Amino acid sequence: MTRMEDRKENFSDIIDRPHPTSAAHRPMPLQDRAAQFSPFAALTGYDAAIAEADRITQTRHEPGDWELAELNEKLRLLLAAGDHPVITGTYFQPDSRKQGGAYVSVTDRLKKIRLPERELLLRGGAVISLDAVSGLSGSIFSQGNDDP
C-alpha cells in the first residue's frame, strides 16, 4: 500500500464529506485569521531594558589639586563681584537609573551663591552644587586678571 492509500484508509469516514460551515457565524476574514498568528511580546519591557543597557553614562572625574585651586579662585572672584555676571557652569549630574552620569553645562546670570548649602543659584532657576562643579567660565574670569 502507498502512503496516499494509507491516508485514505485512515480517514475514509470523513474524506468525502463537505467542509463544515457554521450556520450561526460568518467565516472569519483572511486578514483576521492571519492576525492570530502574528508575533507578540512574550517578554514585556525587554526592549526597554536593552535600550537602557545601551545608554552610555560617563564616570565622574575627580579634580586634582590644581583644578580645585583654580575653581576656588573663580569662586572667590564670583563672591567679590558686585553685579550678577553671566557664567557657564559645568557640573556632573549623576544618573538616576544607573551608575555614572553626564557632564552638563548651563549658561545663565548668577543670582546668588549660598555658601552654607554649597550651591550656585542661577536666574533661570538652575541650582549647581559646588561639590559637583568641574568648571566655571565667563567674561568675569578674564577681566582685570593681568596682575603679575
Backbone as CSV, one residue per row, in Angstrom:
resi,resn,N_x,N_y,N_z,CA_x,CA_y,CA_z,C_x,C_y,C_z
1,MET,0.838,-1.181,0.000,0.000,0.000,0.000,0.888,1.251,0.000
2,THR,0.467,2.284,-0.744,1.225,3.521,-0.772,0.772,4.426,0.364
3,ARG,1.515,5.450,0.534,1.182,6.404,1.606,-0.192,7.037,1.400
4,MET,-0.471,7.399,0.178,-1.753,8.035,-0.124,-2.908,7.092,0.177
5,GLU,-2.746,5.839,-0.129,-3.803,4.858,0.156,-3.955,4.673,1.652
6,ASP,-2.833,4.716,2.388,-2.906,4.622,3.858,-3.718,5.775,4.437
7,ARG,-3.467,6.966,3.933,-4.194,8.146,4.424,-5.685,8.026,4.122
8,LYS,-5.999,7.621,2.925,-7.413,7.493,2.563,-8.102,6.462,3.443
9,GLU,-7.402,5.402,3.750,-7.997,4.361,4.580,-8.202,4.866,6.005
10,ASN,-7.214,5.640,6.552,-7.341,6.155,7.916,-8.476,7.162,8.061
11,PHE,-8.740,7.926,7.003,-9.757,8.964,7.064,-10.931,8.670,6.142
12,SER,-11.169,7.438,5.889,-12.231,7.070,4.937,-13.613,7.511,5.411
13,ASP,-13.810,7.653,6.718,-15.128,8.036,7.220,-15.427,9.526,6.995
14,ILE,-14.388,10.362,6.819,-14.656,11.795,6.642,-14.094,12.357,5.335
15,ILE,-13.381,11.564,4.554,-12.680,12.079,3.383,-13.601,12.657,2.326
16,ASP,-14.757,12.149,2.169,-15.656,12.620,1.124,-16.770,13.524,1.648
17,ARG,-16.717,13.893,2.892,-17.744,14.764,3.468,-17.437,16.222,3.131
18,PRO,-18.443,17.077,3.036,-18.198,18.506,2.751,-17.584,19.200,3.973
19,HIS,-16.863,20.300,3.700,-16.233,21.084,4.775,-17.320,21.677,5.664
20,PRO,-17.198,21.536,6.987,-18.248,22.054,7.878,-18.249,23.585,7.888
21,THR,-19.390,24.184,7.839,-19.561,25.636,7.958,-20.646,25.904,8.969
22,SER,-20.470,26.988,9.706,-21.426,27.346,10.751,-22.612,28.082,10.143
23,ALA,-23.780,27.721,10.590,-24.988,28.412,10.140,-25.191,29.694,10.950
24,ALA,-24.596,29.774,12.153,-24.792,30.917,13.042,-23.732,32.010,12.843
25,HIS,-22.530,31.662,12.362,-21.437,32.625,12.255,-20.906,32.693,10.836
26,ARG,-20.555,33.929,10.432,-19.931,34.098,9.130,-18.466,33.656,9.213
27,PRO,-17.891,33.257,8.095,-16.473,32.886,8.126,-15.599,34.099,8.471
28,MET,-14.521,33.862,9.198,-13.594,34.924,9.590,-12.833,35.406,8.348
29,PRO,-12.691,36.730,8.176,-11.911,37.233,7.044,-10.456,36.747,7.127
30,LEU,-9.824,36.559,5.975,-8.448,36.047,5.941,-7.484,36.944,6.709
31,GLN,-7.682,38.265,6.650,-6.778,39.180,7.357,-6.844,38.949,8.868
32,ASP,-8.045,38.725,9.400,-8.204,38.473,10.827,-7.628,37.115,11.204
33,ARG,-7.743,36.146,10.327,-7.179,34.827,10.605,-5.656,34.919,10.683
34,ALA,-5.074,35.731,9.808,-3.615,35.884,9.814,-3.144,36.560,11.093
35,ALA,-3.947,37.465,11.657,-3.558,38.169,12.871,-3.419,37.222,14.066
36,GLN,-4.077,36.112,14.024,-3.967,35.138,15.114,-2.542,34.617,15.254
37,PHE,-1.830,34.608,14.143,-0.507,34.015,14.138,0.617,35.050,14.129
38,SER,0.279,36.330,14.314,1.309,37.365,14.336,2.105,37.269,15.637
39,PRO,3.349,37.753,15.637,4.168,37.655,16.845,3.619,38.555,17.958
40,PHE,3.931,38.204,19.167,3.527,39.007,20.308,4.736,39.184,21.218
41,ALA,4.662,40.155,22.113,5.775,40.452,23.019,5.678,39.536,24.229
42,ALA,6.370,38.435,24.176,6.339,37.495,25.288,7.062,38.065,26.506
43,LEU,8.082,38.879,26.262,8.842,39.490,27.354,8.558,40.987,27.361
44,THR,7.524,41.392,28.056,7.198,42.812,28.088,8.295,43.561,28.829
45,GLY,8.707,44.699,28.256,9.760,45.505,28.855,11.159,45.116,28.434
46,TYR,11.295,44.035,27.671,12.627,43.570,27.262,13.316,44.604,26.377
47,ASP,12.589,45.172,25.411,13.184,46.173,24.520,13.636,47.403,25.306
48,ALA,12.851,47.825,26.288,13.221,48.975,27.110,14.462,48.666,27.944
49,ALA,14.567,47.440,28.449,15.738,47.054,29.241,16.997,47.038,28.382
50,ILE,16.882,46.581,27.156,18.024,46.566,26.249,18.441,47.996,25.908
51,ALA,17.471,48.868,25.654,17.779,50.270,25.342,18.453,50.953,26.526
52,GLU,18.008,50.642,27.738,18.613,51.223,28.942,20.041,50.742,29.120
53,ALA,20.292,49.471,28.843,21.645,48.931,28.959,22.575,49.549,27.924
54,ASP,22.043,49.911,26.763,22.853,50.523,25.712,23.150,51.994,25.970
55,ARG,22.371,52.623,26.846,22.568,54.040,27.122,23.897,54.242,27.844
56,ILE,24.707,55.122,27.317,26.060,55.315,27.841,26.079,56.435,28.868
57,THR,26.718,56.184,29.988,26.927,57.214,31.001,28.427,57.445,31.141
58,GLN,28.769,58.565,31.748,30.169,58.895,31.964,30.508,58.674,33.432
59,THR,31.783,58.415,33.681,32.243,58.341,35.064,32.724,59.725,35.479
60,ARG,32.603,60.010,36.747,32.987,61.331,37.250,34.493,61.421,37.409
61,HIS,35.037,62.501,36.891,36.460,62.787,37.027,36.664,63.554,38.328
62,GLU,37.479,63.030,39.196,37.777,63.723,40.451,38.845,64.774,40.164
63,PRO,38.565,66.057,40.465,39.535,67.107,40.161,40.784,66.990,41.029
64,GLY,41.908,67.352,40.426,43.174,67.351,41.157,43.341,68.640,41.940
65,ASP,44.454,68.751,42.649,44.711,69.927,43.483,44.752,71.209,42.660
66,TRP,45.383,71.167,41.481,45.475,72.352,40.640,44.088,72.793,40.178
67,GLU,43.249,71.837,39.784,41.892,72.166,39.334,41.053,72.732,40.480
68,LEU,41.204,72.172,41.678,40.467,72.684,42.836,40.907,74.098,43.180
69,ALA,42.202,74.371,43.082,42.705,75.720,43.366,42.148,76.715,42.349
70,GLU,42.080,76.316,41.093,41.529,77.185,40.051,40.042,77.458,40.290
71,LEU,39.281,76.415,40.655,37.855,76.599,40.952,37.657,77.492,42.178
72,ASN,38.499,77.336,43.193,38.402,78.179,44.389,38.675,79.641,44.057
73,GLU,39.657,79.902,43.177,39.960,81.271,42.765,38.772,81.869,41.997
74,LYS,38.156,81.086,41.145,36.999,81.576,40.393,35.817,81.834,41.324
75,LEU,35.638,81.000,42.310,34.571,81.211,43.286,34.830,82.486,44.084
76,ARG,36.093,82.745,44.425,36.449,83.966,45.136,36.096,85.197,44.282
77,LEU,36.390,85.130,42.975,36.046,86.230,42.070,34.531,86.429,41.995
78,LEU,33.784,85.340,41.981,32.319,85.452,41.952,31.780,86.081,43.231
79,LEU,32.364,85.729,44.371,31.927,86.305,45.646,32.216,87.799,45.693
80,ALA,33.324,88.226,45.079,33.708,89.641,45.096,32.943,90.456,44.064
81,ALA,32.337,89.804,43.075,31.621,90.529,42.022,30.370,91.177,42.603
82,GLY,30.209,92.474,42.333,29.042,93.185,42.856,27.790,92.916,42.037
83,ASP,27.943,92.852,40.736,26.782,92.617,39.885,26.548,91.115,39.723
84,HIS,25.613,90.763,38.889,25.284,89.360,38.657,25.833,88.950,37.293
85,PRO,27.060,88.430,37.250,27.689,88.118,35.966,27.073,86.897,35.288
86,VAL,27.243,86.848,33.973,26.843,85.669,33.204,27.989,84.671,33.280
87,ILE,27.669,83.461,33.700,28.690,82.415,33.816,28.202,81.142,33.125
88,THR,29.141,80.304,32.815,28.834,78.958,32.342,29.388,77.994,33.375
89,GLY,28.519,77.241,33.969,28.923,76.243,34.959,28.801,74.850,34.381
90,THR,29.885,74.104,34.438,29.871,72.704,34.006,29.957,71.851,35.258
91,TYR,29.023,70.910,35.357,28.976,70.081,36.564,28.562,68.662,36.204
92,PHE,28.837,67.746,37.119,28.496,66.333,36.927,27.129,66.080,37.531
93,GLN,26.236,65.526,36.719,24.891,65.185,37.191,24.763,63.666,37.211
94,PRO,24.647,63.057,38.391,24.528,61.596,38.461,23.261,61.103,37.772
95,ASP,23.349,59.921,37.196,22.202,59.299,36.535,21.308,58.687,37.607
96,SER,20.011,58.845,37.448,19.078,58.341,38.460,18.815,56.844,38.332
97,ARG,19.165,56.235,37.169,18.830,54.830,36.956,20.009,53.887,36.883
98,LYS,21.204,54.405,36.658,22.357,53.517,36.577,23.601,54.242,37.039
99,GLN,24.677,53.503,37.207,25.925,54.068,37.699,26.501,55.039,36.673
100,GLY,27.084,56.125,37.162,27.658,57.138,36.282,26.733,58.323,36.174
101,GLY,26.888,59.072,35.096,26.068,60.254,34.891,26.518,60.975,33.644
102,ALA,26.340,62.303,33.650,26.701,63.109,32.484,27.171,64.474,32.948
103,TYR,28.074,65.048,32.184,28.502,66.422,32.432,27.534,67.357,31.721
104,VAL,27.042,68.340,32.464,26.044,69.282,31.961,26.626,70.686,32.070
105,SER,26.399,71.508,31.044,26.819,72.913,31.085,25.589,73.798,31.028
106,VAL,25.578,74.808,31.906,24.477,75.761,31.974,25.068,77.168,31.908
107,THR,24.539,77.968,31.004,24.953,79.365,30.908,23.783,80.236,31.310
108,ASP,24.018,81.076,32.319,22.957,81.954,32.817,23.601,83.009,33.712
109,ARG,22.783,83.952,34.114,23.250,85.010,35.022,23.206,84.477,36.455
110,LEU,24.299,84.701,37.183,24.377,84.255,38.577,23.414,85.066,39.426
111,LYS,22.619,84.382,40.209,21.669,85.064,41.083,22.240,85.182,42.496
112,LYS,22.773,84.061,42.998,23.211,84.044,44.390,24.161,82.879,44.615
113,ILE,25.068,83.063,45.552,25.928,81.966,45.995,25.525,81.648,47.431
114,ARG,25.086,80.434,47.657,24.700,80.008,49.015,25.822,79.128,49.561
115,LEU,26.686,79.742,50.378,27.834,79.007,50.898,27.468,77.910,51.900
116,PRO,26.509,78.145,52.823,26.181,77.056,53.755,25.670,75.799,53.039
117,GLU,24.900,76.008,51.960,24.369,74.871,51.203,25.327,74.427,50.107
118,ARG,26.414,75.222,49.882,27.418,74.959,48.846,26.764,74.856,47.468
119,GLU,26.010,75.944,47.103,25.263,75.956,45.845,25.402,77.294,45.134
120,LEU,25.367,77.229,43.811,25.247,78.405,42.959,23.813,78.436,42.445
121,LEU,23.130,79.564,42.623,21.775,79.733,42.102,21.859,80.618,40.872
122,LEU,21.256,80.179,39.783,21.235,80.961,38.557,19.849,81.553,38.367
123,ARG,19.769,82.636,37.606,18.495,83.343,37.422,17.415,82.453,36.817
124,GLY,17.792,81.554,35.925,16.813,80.686,35.277,16.265,79.597,36.174
125,GLY,16.781,79.500,37.401,16.288,78.507,38.348,17.211,77.316,38.546
126,ALA,18.269,77.225,37.751,19.204,76.105,37.914,19.964,76.255,39.228
127,VAL,20.176,75.138,39.888,20.949,75.089,41.123,22.116,74.143,40.875
128,ILE,23.322,74.657,41.063,24.526,73.853,40.829,25.230,73.643,42.155
129,SER,25.439,72.401,42.510,26.169,72.074,43.728,27.651,72.370,43.512
130,LEU,28.261,73.072,44.468,29.697,73.366,44.352,30.528,72.089,44.383
131,ASP,30.005,71.044,45.000,30.737,69.779,45.058,30.739,69.056,43.717
132,ALA,29.807,69.400,42.828,29.714,68.741,41.530,30.350,69.550,40.405
133,VAL,30.729,70.820,40.684,31.269,71.696,39.644,32.611,71.163,39.153
134,SER,32.738,71.114,37.824,34.027,70.731,37.244,34.657,71.885,36.482
135,GLY,33.871,72.930,36.211,34.424,74.080,35.518,33.505,75.275,35.566
136,LEU,34.114,76.469,35.622,33.382,77.730,35.565,34.064,78.596,34.527
137,SER,33.257,79.247,33.698,33.829,80.158,32.714,32.896,81.339,32.537
138,GLY,33.445,82.407,32.006,32.677,83.620,31.773,33.618,84.803,31.657
139,SER,33.094,85.917,31.193,33.944,87.092,30.986,34.488,87.649,32.296
140,ILE,33.810,87.418,33.407,34.282,87.921,34.702,35.642,87.338,35.085
141,PHE,35.936,86.156,34.602,37.182,85.498,34.976,38.369,85.988,34.142
142,SER,38.093,86.667,33.036,39.182,87.172,32.205,39.373,88.674,32.353
143,GLN,38.500,89.344,33.087,38.617,90.789,33.280,39.488,91.109,34.486
144,GLY,40.411,92.022,34.309,41.206,92.510,35.431,42.124,91.490,36.063
145,ASN,42.474,90.442,35.350,43.377,89.432,35.903,44.764,89.549,35.310
146,ASP,45.201,90.766,35.066,46.527,90.985,34.478,47.584,91.212,35.544
147,ASP,47.256,91.001,36.825,48.236,91.208,37.889,49.343,90.185,37.794
148,PRO,50.624,90.635,38.000,51.724,89.664,37.932,51.775,88.748,39.130
